[in-house]
Amino acid sequence: MGFLSKLTRHKSVEQLQAEAGGARDFRRVLGVWQLTAIGIGAIIGVGVFVLAGQQAAVNAGPAVVLSFLVAGLGSACAALAYAEFSGMIPVTGSAYTYGYAVLGELFAWIIGWDLLIEYALVSAVVAIGWSGYVQALLEQLFHVQLPAWAQGAYDPAHPGSGKVFNVVAAAIALLIAVLLTLRTEWGARFNTLIVAIKVIGVALVIGVGAFYVNTANWHPFIPAAVADAGGSHFGWGGVLTASSIVFFAVFGYDTLTTAAEEARHPQRDLPRAVLLSLAVSMALYVLISLVLTGMVPYAQLDSPAPVDAAFKALGLDWVRGVISLAAITGITSVLFAFMLGAARIWFALARDGLLPKWFAQVHPKYGTPARPTLILGVFTAAVAGFLPIGQVAELVNIGTLAAFIIICGSVLLLRIRRPELPRSFRTPALWLVAPAGMLFSLFLIIGWPWFADGRPTMLGGLPWITIERFLVWMALGLVVYFGYGIRHSKLEASRRS
């Protein structure tokens, strides 16, 4: 087999379907509502409790609701592609597995390596955010304050803070990892419970806040554009810039597809759970954006905890404790979903021989990928403990956007190559949806084409340093693949035999 042929070797859809049908690695215990809860748990969190208010204050004003809709439209295109793939190839590994079926082993490895660090870093970011809410609640309710050294990671921007290690963030990362090594249904039930608490909390914010909406705060709905040292804000440019940022809040449903081999009826339930989790989450984002910007002037939402700030400004202190509890539980479910997804992608890479087989052994008693889960827990705890949130968060979006581009292209390519394959869900208007998803994701990476003072420019997009670091991680992944994976791949072994 030639070198190029090795890079493009792939598993057929029929082979993957057979593997899914005969897989005995995991226990099939998850129903559609537990899968949906994993998706909602991954999506709803920072977007509701932080980004909606912050982006209204600094970039979009009340039109932040349009920013969510723009980001959600692009995410919906990818969600439809995921829904078609998940019903057709119900195998753990999500985008990695889908890429293996269509684009071949090298692209599959790139996607898997990309999502592995992406999910791990999201978990670390979420653990750090969880720590902040917990410490604030401890101080507010019990007047308990941790020693300075244990409150967070050392930040060069604040050298005199006395902070050394974020004990709370490390602790929650390890706790979730341990929970995920136990029976999947135990963790799923716990996750479903805290997702329910989170949704009730968000509904309370919307329901109570709606009575205090002053429609005058929605005018002007799109504030006039301004430019300062930090760039251009408000106007339509600000709306698009905010959409690049809030995209962080509108993906996460892909994590539920990593649990495909733990679903009772994957071909039926996975597409439903993908679309249902995104639909519920987008409805909550739209409502929370309208309520927050209607309760107080948008400028007052520039706070690390905008929802709390809005209720504090109106003297509604009795709601604030419930909001803090909802935020803590909500962020916990995000951590659960992304760590679950990272462990199963790692397992899938190892099961296919691209990483050592030692990682592809499930726990004999609990039936979970305990080894990668615990290693990820330790890694996440170390990152969350020693690094400030700003440094960890930089790589979060770009990996998922790159995966979305590949997935949208892959589902279109497979329709052309194999139109006869049975599909339990078919993406409607695929010839429009798939290219739109690819373009949306590309523009969220590089920026939106716009005209400022009659001249073409790009607004939004991700910082160049983020792209550089992403490329470094990808280069390291290629070293691992060509140094180990290409020779130990299960497909290579089957060819030799």
C-alpha positions as CSV (number, residue, x, y, z in Angstrom):
1,M,0.0,0.0,0.0
2,G,1.4,3.4,-1.0
3,F,2.0,6.2,1.5
4,L,-0.9,8.3,0.1
5,S,-3.2,5.3,0.2
6,K,-2.4,4.8,3.9
7,L,-3.4,8.4,4.6
8,T,-6.8,8.1,2.9
9,R,-7.7,4.6,4.0
10,H,-11.1,4.6,5.7
11,K,-13.7,2.5,7.3
12,S,-16.9,2.0,5.3
13,V,-20.2,3.0,6.7
14,E,-21.3,-0.6,6.7
15,Q,-18.2,-1.6,8.7
16,L,-18.9,1.1,11.3
17,Q,-22.5,0.1,11.5
18,A,-21.4,-3.5,12.0
19,E,-19.0,-2.4,14.8
20,A,-21.8,-0.5,16.4
21,G,-24.2,-3.4,16.2
22,G,-21.7,-5.8,17.6
23,A,-20.0,-3.5,20.1
24,R,-19.8,-4.8,23.7
25,D,-17.5,-2.2,25.1
26,F,-20.2,-0.1,26.7
27,R,-23.6,-0.8,28.4
28,R,-26.6,0.6,26.5
29,V,-28.4,2.5,29.2
30,L,-29.1,6.0,27.9
31,G,-32.6,7.1,26.6
32,V,-33.5,10.1,24.5
33,W,-34.1,12.4,27.5
34,Q,-30.8,11.5,29.1
35,L,-29.0,12.1,25.8
36,T,-30.9,15.4,25.4
37,A,-29.9,16.4,29.0
38,I,-26.2,15.8,28.1
39,G,-26.6,18.1,25.1
40,I,-28.4,20.8,27.0
41,G,-25.9,20.4,29.9
42,A,-23.1,21.1,27.5
43,I,-24.8,24.1,25.7
44,I,-26.4,26.0,28.6
45,G,-24.0,27.5,31.0
46,V,-21.6,30.4,30.4
47,G,-23.8,31.7,27.6
48,V,-26.8,32.3,29.9
49,F,-24.9,33.4,33.0
50,V,-22.1,35.4,31.5
51,L,-21.9,36.0,27.7
52,A,-25.5,37.3,27.1
53,G,-25.1,40.2,29.4
54,Q,-21.4,40.9,28.8
55,Q,-21.8,41.0,25.0
56,A,-24.8,43.2,25.3
57,A,-22.7,45.6,27.4
58,V,-19.6,45.8,25.2
59,N,-20.6,44.9,21.6
60,A,-24.2,44.5,20.7
61,G,-26.6,46.2,23.1
62,P,-30.1,44.8,23.1
63,A,-29.3,43.3,19.7
64,V,-27.3,40.6,21.4
65,V,-30.3,38.5,20.8
66,L,-29.5,38.8,17.1
67,S,-25.9,37.8,17.8
68,F,-27.2,34.6,19.4
69,L,-29.5,33.9,16.4
70,V,-26.7,34.4,13.9
71,A,-24.4,32.1,15.9
72,G,-27.3,29.7,16.4
73,L,-28.0,29.6,12.7
74,G,-24.5,28.5,11.9
75,S,-24.6,26.0,14.7
76,A,-27.9,24.7,13.5
77,C,-26.4,23.9,10.1
78,A,-23.8,21.8,11.8
79,A,-26.4,20.2,14.1
80,L,-28.4,19.0,11.2
81,A,-25.2,17.4,9.7
82,Y,-24.5,15.8,13.1
83,A,-28.0,14.5,13.3
84,E,-27.8,12.8,9.9
85,F,-24.4,11.2,10.7
86,S,-25.4,10.1,14.3
87,G,-28.4,8.3,13.0
88,M,-26.4,6.6,10.2
89,I,-23.2,5.8,12.1
90,P,-24.1,5.4,15.8
91,V,-20.5,4.8,17.0
92,T,-18.7,6.5,19.8
93,G,-16.2,9.1,18.7
94,S,-18.6,11.7,17.1
95,A,-16.9,13.8,14.4
96,Y,-13.8,11.7,14.5
97,T,-15.8,8.6,13.5
98,Y,-17.7,10.4,10.8
99,G,-14.5,11.7,9.3
100,Y,-13.1,8.2,9.3
101,A,-16.0,7.0,7.2
102,V,-15.8,9.8,4.6
103,L,-12.4,11.5,4.4
104,G,-10.1,8.8,5.6
105,E,-7.7,8.1,8.5
106,L,-5.5,11.2,8.4
107,F,-8.5,13.6,8.5
108,A,-10.1,11.5,11.1
109,W,-7.0,11.7,13.3
110,I,-6.8,15.5,12.8
111,I,-10.5,15.8,13.9
112,G,-10.0,13.5,16.9
113,W,-6.8,15.2,18.1
114,D,-8.5,18.5,17.7
115,L,-11.5,17.6,19.7
116,L,-9.5,15.9,22.4
117,I,-7.7,19.1,23.4
118,E,-10.8,21.2,22.7
119,Y,-13.0,19.2,25.1
120,A,-10.3,19.0,27.7
121,L,-9.7,22.8,27.7
122,V,-13.4,23.5,27.8
123,S,-13.6,21.3,30.9
124,A,-10.7,23.3,32.5
125,V,-12.4,26.7,31.6
126,V,-15.7,25.5,33.1
127,A,-14.0,24.2,36.2
128,I,-12.4,27.7,36.8
129,G,-15.7,29.4,36.2
130,W,-17.4,27.0,38.6
131,S,-14.8,27.8,41.2
132,G,-15.5,31.5,41.0
133,Y,-19.3,31.1,41.6
134,V,-18.7,28.7,44.5
135,Q,-16.3,30.9,46.2
136,A,-18.6,33.9,45.8
137,L,-21.6,31.9,47.2
138,L,-19.5,30.7,50.2
139,E,-18.6,34.2,51.0
140,Q,-22.1,35.6,50.5
141,L,-24.0,32.9,52.5
142,F,-21.4,31.7,55.1
143,H,-18.8,34.4,55.1
144,V,-16.2,31.8,54.4
145,Q,-13.1,32.8,52.4
146,L,-10.3,30.5,51.3
147,P,-6.7,31.4,51.9
148,A,-5.3,33.7,49.2
149,W,-3.0,31.0,47.8
150,A,-5.9,28.6,47.2
151,Q,-8.3,31.1,45.6
152,G,-7.0,30.8,42.0
153,A,-4.0,30.4,39.7
154,Y,-1.1,32.9,39.7
155,D,-1.8,35.5,37.1
156,P,1.1,37.6,35.8
157,A,-1.4,40.5,35.3
158,H,-1.9,40.6,39.1
159,P,1.4,39.6,40.6
160,G,0.5,40.8,44.1
161,S,-2.6,38.8,44.5
162,G,-1.0,36.0,46.5
163,K,-2.8,33.4,44.4
164,V,-1.0,30.1,43.6
165,F,-3.4,27.3,42.9
166,N,-7.2,27.1,42.3
167,V,-8.1,24.4,44.8
168,V,-11.9,24.4,44.1
169,A,-11.5,24.2,40.4
170,A,-9.1,21.2,40.7
171,A,-11.4,19.5,43.1
172,I,-14.5,19.7,40.9
173,A,-12.5,18.4,37.9
174,L,-11.3,15.4,39.8
175,L,-14.8,14.8,41.3
176,I,-16.5,14.8,37.9
177,A,-13.8,12.4,36.5
178,V,-14.4,10.0,39.4
179,L,-18.2,10.2,38.8
180,L,-17.7,9.4,35.1
181,T,-15.7,6.3,35.9
182,L,-18.7,4.8,37.7
183,R,-21.7,3.4,35.9
184,T,-22.7,5.6,33.0
185,E,-26.3,5.6,34.1
186,W,-25.4,6.9,37.6
187,G,-23.6,9.9,36.1
188,A,-26.3,10.4,33.5
189,R,-29.0,10.5,36.2
190,F,-27.0,13.0,38.2
191,N,-26.5,15.1,35.1
192,T,-30.2,14.9,34.2
193,L,-31.0,16.2,37.8
194,I,-28.6,19.1,37.7
195,V,-29.7,20.0,34.1
196,A,-33.3,20.1,35.4
197,I,-32.2,22.4,38.3
198,K,-30.4,24.6,35.8
199,V,-33.4,24.9,33.4
200,I,-35.7,25.7,36.3
201,G,-33.3,28.4,37.5
202,V,-33.1,29.9,34.0
203,A,-36.9,29.8,33.7
204,L,-37.1,31.6,37.1
205,V,-34.8,34.3,35.9
206,I,-36.9,34.7,32.7
207,G,-40.2,34.5,34.5
208,V,-39.4,36.9,37.3
209,G,-37.3,39.2,35.2
210,A,-40.1,39.6,32.6
211,F,-42.2,41.5,35.2
212,Y,-39.4,44.1,35.5
213,V,-38.8,44.6,31.7
214,N,-38.9,48.3,30.7
215,T,-39.2,48.3,26.9
216,A,-37.5,51.7,26.9
217,N,-34.2,49.9,27.6
218,W,-34.5,48.2,24.2
219,H,-34.1,51.6,22.4
220,P,-32.0,51.9,20.4
221,F,-32.1,48.2,19.8
222,I,-28.8,48.4,17.8
223,P,-26.8,51.2,19.4
224,A,-24.8,53.4,17.1
225,A,-21.4,52.1,16.2
226,V,-18.4,53.5,18.1
227,A,-14.7,53.0,17.7
228,D,-12.1,53.2,20.4
229,A,-8.7,51.7,21.2
230,G,-10.3,48.3,21.6
231,G,-11.8,48.3,18.1
232,S,-15.3,48.8,16.7
233,H,-18.3,48.2,18.9
234,F,-22.1,48.3,18.5
235,G,-23.8,48.8,15.1
236,W,-24.1,45.8,12.9
237,G,-20.4,45.3,13.2
238,G,-20.7,44.9,16.9
239,V,-23.6,42.4,16.5
240,L,-21.4,40.2,14.2
241,T,-18.4,40.5,16.5
242,A,-20.6,39.4,19.4
243,S,-21.8,36.4,17.3
244,S,-18.2,35.2,17.0
245,I,-17.8,35.3,20.8
246,V,-21.2,33.8,21.8
247,F,-20.6,30.9,19.5
248,F,-18.9,29.4,22.5
249,A,-22.4,29.1,24.0
250,V,-24.2,27.5,21.1
251,F,-22.3,24.3,20.5
252,G,-22.0,21.3,22.8
253,Y,-24.7,19.0,21.4
254,D,-21.8,17.2,19.6
255,T,-20.8,15.8,23.0
256,L,-23.9,13.6,23.2
257,T,-23.0,11.9,20.0
258,T,-19.8,10.6,21.6
259,A,-22.1,8.4,23.8
260,A,-23.6,6.7,20.8
261,E,-22.7,3.2,22.0
262,E,-24.3,3.8,25.4
263,A,-27.7,4.8,23.8
264,R,-30.5,2.3,23.9
265,H,-31.8,3.2,20.4
266,P,-29.1,5.3,18.9
267,Q,-30.3,5.5,15.3
268,R,-33.6,6.9,16.5
269,D,-32.7,8.8,19.6
270,L,-29.4,10.5,18.7
271,P,-30.8,12.7,15.9
272,R,-33.7,13.7,18.1
273,A,-31.5,14.5,21.0
274,V,-29.1,16.7,18.9
275,L,-31.9,18.8,17.5
276,L,-34.0,19.0,20.7
277,S,-31.0,20.1,22.8
278,L,-30.1,22.9,20.4
279,A,-33.7,24.0,20.1
280,V,-34.3,24.2,23.8
281,S,-31.0,26.0,24.4
282,M,-31.6,28.6,21.7
283,A,-35.1,29.4,23.0
284,L,-33.6,30.0,26.5
285,Y,-30.8,32.2,25.0
286,V,-33.2,34.4,23.1
287,L,-35.5,34.9,26.1
288,I,-32.7,35.5,28.6
289,S,-31.1,38.1,26.2
290,L,-34.4,40.0,25.9
291,V,-35.1,39.9,29.6
292,L,-31.7,41.0,30.8
293,T,-31.5,43.9,28.3
294,G,-35.0,44.9,29.2
295,M,-34.5,44.8,33.0
296,V,-31.6,47.4,33.1
297,P,-29.8,49.5,30.5
298,Y,-27.3,47.3,28.7
299,A,-24.3,49.2,29.9
300,Q,-25.0,47.9,33.5
301,L,-24.5,44.3,32.4
302,D,-20.7,44.7,32.1
303,S,-20.0,42.4,35.0
304,P,-18.4,38.9,35.6
305,A,-21.9,37.9,36.8
306,P,-24.4,39.9,34.6
307,V,-27.5,38.1,35.7
308,D,-26.8,38.7,39.3
309,A,-25.9,42.3,38.5
310,A,-29.3,42.9,36.9
311,F,-31.3,41.6,39.8
312,K,-29.0,43.4,42.3
313,A,-29.6,46.7,40.5
314,L,-33.3,46.2,40.9
315,G,-33.0,45.2,44.6
316,L,-34.2,41.7,44.0
317,D,-31.8,40.1,46.4
318,W,-34.2,37.2,47.2
319,V,-33.7,35.8,43.7
320,R,-29.9,36.1,43.7
321,G,-29.2,33.0,45.8
322,V,-31.3,30.9,43.5
323,I,-29.5,32.3,40.5
324,S,-26.1,31.4,42.1
325,L,-27.3,27.9,42.7
326,A,-28.6,27.6,39.1
327,A,-25.3,28.9,37.8
328,I,-23.3,26.4,39.8
329,T,-25.4,23.4,38.8
330,G,-25.5,24.6,35.2
331,I,-21.8,24.9,34.9
332,T,-21.3,21.5,36.6
333,S,-23.4,19.9,33.8
334,V,-21.2,21.5,31.2
335,L,-18.1,20.0,32.8
336,F,-19.8,16.6,32.9
337,A,-20.7,16.7,29.3
338,F,-17.4,17.8,27.9
339,M,-15.3,15.5,30.1
340,L,-17.5,12.6,29.0
341,G,-17.0,13.5,25.4
342,A,-13.2,13.9,25.7
343,A,-12.9,10.5,27.3
344,R,-14.9,8.7,24.7
345,I,-13.0,10.3,21.8
346,W,-9.7,9.2,23.5
347,F,-11.2,5.7,23.8
348,A,-12.2,5.7,20.1
349,L,-8.7,6.8,19.0
350,A,-7.1,4.0,21.0
351,R,-9.6,1.4,19.9
352,D,-8.7,2.1,16.3
353,G,-5.0,1.7,17.2
354,L,-4.1,5.4,16.6
355,L,-3.2,5.6,20.3
356,P,-2.0,2.8,22.5
357,K,-4.5,0.0,23.2
358,W,-4.1,0.4,26.9
359,F,-6.5,3.4,26.8
360,A,-9.2,1.3,25.0
361,Q,-10.0,-1.0,27.9
362,V,-13.2,-0.4,29.8
363,H,-13.6,-0.9,33.5
364,P,-14.5,-4.6,34.1
365,K,-17.1,-3.6,36.7
366,Y,-18.5,-0.3,35.6
367,G,-18.2,-0.6,31.8
368,T,-16.7,2.9,31.4
369,P,-13.5,4.2,29.8
370,A,-11.9,4.7,33.2
371,R,-8.3,5.1,32.2
372,P,-8.7,8.1,29.8
373,T,-11.3,9.6,32.1
374,L,-9.1,9.6,35.2
375,I,-6.1,10.9,33.2
376,L,-8.3,13.7,31.7
377,G,-9.5,14.5,35.3
378,V,-5.9,14.9,36.5
379,F,-4.9,16.9,33.4
380,T,-8.0,19.2,33.7
381,A,-7.4,19.7,37.4
382,A,-3.8,20.7,36.8
383,V,-4.7,23.1,34.0
384,A,-7.6,24.6,36.0
385,G,-5.5,24.8,39.1
386,F,-2.3,26.4,37.7
387,L,-3.5,28.6,34.8
388,P,-5.8,31.7,34.8
389,I,-9.0,31.4,32.8
390,G,-7.9,33.8,30.1
391,Q,-5.0,31.7,29.0
392,V,-7.0,28.5,29.0
393,A,-10.0,29.9,27.1
394,E,-8.1,31.1,24.0
395,L,-8.2,27.7,22.2
396,V,-11.8,26.8,22.9
397,N,-13.7,27.9,19.8
398,I,-11.3,27.2,16.9
399,G,-11.1,23.5,17.2
400,T,-14.9,23.0,17.2
401,L,-15.3,25.4,14.3
402,A,-12.7,23.5,12.3
403,A,-14.5,20.2,13.1
404,F,-17.9,21.8,12.0
405,I,-16.4,22.7,8.6
406,I,-15.2,19.2,8.1
407,I,-18.5,17.6,9.2
408,C,-20.7,19.8,7.0
409,G,-18.4,19.0,4.1
410,S,-18.4,15.3,4.9
411,V,-22.2,14.9,5.1
412,L,-22.5,16.5,1.7
413,L,-19.7,14.4,0.2
414,L,-21.3,11.2,1.5
415,R,-24.7,12.1,0.0
416,I,-22.9,12.3,-3.4
417,R,-20.8,9.1,-3.0
418,R,-23.4,6.9,-1.3
419,P,-26.9,8.3,-1.9
420,E,-28.4,4.8,-1.4
421,L,-27.4,4.4,2.2
422,P,-30.3,4.2,4.7
423,R,-30.5,7.3,6.8
424,S,-32.8,7.5,9.9
425,F,-32.6,11.3,9.6
426,R,-31.9,13.3,6.4
427,T,-30.7,16.9,6.6
428,P,-33.3,19.0,4.7
429,A,-32.0,21.3,1.9
430,L,-28.6,19.8,2.4
431,W,-27.1,21.6,-0.7
432,L,-27.9,24.9,1.1
433,V,-27.4,23.8,4.7
434,A,-24.0,22.2,4.5
435,P,-22.2,25.1,2.5
436,A,-23.9,27.6,4.8
437,G,-22.6,25.8,7.9
438,M,-19.0,25.8,6.4
439,L,-19.1,29.5,5.6
440,F,-20.5,30.4,9.0
441,S,-17.8,28.5,10.8
442,L,-15.1,29.9,8.5
443,F,-16.3,33.5,9.1
444,L,-16.4,32.9,12.9
445,I,-12.7,31.9,12.7
446,I,-11.4,34.6,10.4
447,G,-14.0,37.4,10.9
448,W,-17.0,38.7,9.0
449,P,-16.5,40.7,5.7
450,W,-17.7,44.2,6.4
451,F,-17.4,47.8,5.1
452,A,-16.1,50.5,7.4
453,D,-15.9,54.0,6.1
454,G,-16.4,52.7,2.6
455,R,-13.5,50.3,2.9
456,P,-13.7,46.4,3.1
457,T,-12.5,45.0,6.4
458,M,-13.0,41.9,8.6
459,L,-14.9,42.2,11.9
460,G,-14.8,39.7,14.7
461,G,-13.0,36.5,14.2
462,L,-10.5,34.8,16.5
463,P,-7.1,36.3,17.6
464,W,-4.2,35.3,15.5
465,I,-2.3,34.0,18.6
466,T,-5.2,31.5,19.0
467,I,-4.8,30.3,15.4
468,E,-1.0,30.0,16.0
469,R,-1.4,27.8,19.1
470,F,-4.0,25.7,17.3
471,L,-1.5,25.1,14.5
472,V,1.2,24.1,17.0
473,W,-1.2,21.6,18.6
474,M,-2.1,20.2,15.2
475,A,1.6,19.9,14.3
476,L,2.2,17.9,17.5
477,G,-0.7,15.7,16.5
478,L,0.9,15.0,13.1
479,V,4.1,13.9,14.9
480,V,2.1,11.5,17.1
481,Y,0.2,10.1,14.0
482,F,3.3,9.6,11.8
483,G,5.4,8.4,14.7
484,Y,2.8,5.9,16.1
485,G,-0.7,5.9,14.7
486,I,0.0,5.2,11.0
487,R,1.9,2.0,11.9
488,H,-0.4,0.7,14.6
489,S,-3.7,1.5,13.1
490,K,-6.2,-1.3,13.2
491,L,-6.8,-0.9,9.5
492,E,-3.0,-1.3,8.9
493,A,-3.0,-4.5,11.1
494,S,-6.0,-5.9,9.1
495,R,-4.2,-5.2,5.8
496,R,-1.0,-7.0,7.0
497,S,-3.0,-10.0,8.2
